[in-house]
Amino acid sequence: QKEVEQNSGPLSVPEGAIASLNCTYSDRGSQSFFWYRQYSGKSPELIMFIYSNGDKEDGRFTAQLNKASQYVSLLIRDSQPSDSATYLCAVNGGDTGNQFYFGTGTSLTVIP
Amino acid sequence: KAGVTQTPRYLIKTRGQQVTLSCSPISGHRSVSWYQQTPGQGLQFLFEYFSETQRNKGNFPGRFSGRQFSNSRSEMNVSTLELGDSALYLCASSLVQKNSPLHFGNGTRLTVT
């Protein structure tokens, strides 16, 4: 059983701070990793994806991947109240095609 | 470009009935996946279709089935509904290439009474 683990939180940070979200996965053969944001009552929306070890930056978001440690993280700089949501980590565990495994999500609250 | 479209948005059914959910992918996306989201279990993979063929399948009973049409549109069917089937059903489309991101529709909220 391929598993993705996240700290469910809730995580609270003040506005302007850095929020750090973490995720571990069990399948060492996984090749692609994704972060989704889900507002209450809405569907998940893609924030970032990362395939290679290291950091990938997109605006205020940075994804970090360490395949040796089977660890993925998402940093949100200059956190805004609009960032308050549940963040889902996902790993594509399909041998062919797409079969994504999702963590249960980390609830983030940014306090004005 | 239009996003993933799911219909209907809300459904209320009674135990024992069956239901069909519909999904139209983003134009050019030929892979369509279905997920079930519940508060207790989170997002769980149901199946993925590509070229009208089921390419991957999750650990759900045979009451859950799907199909894909030649225009990449997909339907999901749940027969003999149970109370535990109450959930948000999400359709996601992606490009054909493995490891392409999933793009989700707004979901269908199914309530079984």
Interface residues (C-beta under 8 A of the other chain):
Chain A: Q31 S32 F34 Y36 K42 S43 P44 E45 L46 F49 Y51 L88 A90 N92 G94 T96 G97 N98 Q99 F100 Y101 F102 G103 T104 G105
Chain B: S31 S33 Y35 G42 L43 Q44 F45 E48 F50 R55 N56 G58 L88 L90 S94 K98 N99 S100 P101 L102 H103 F104 G105 N106 G107
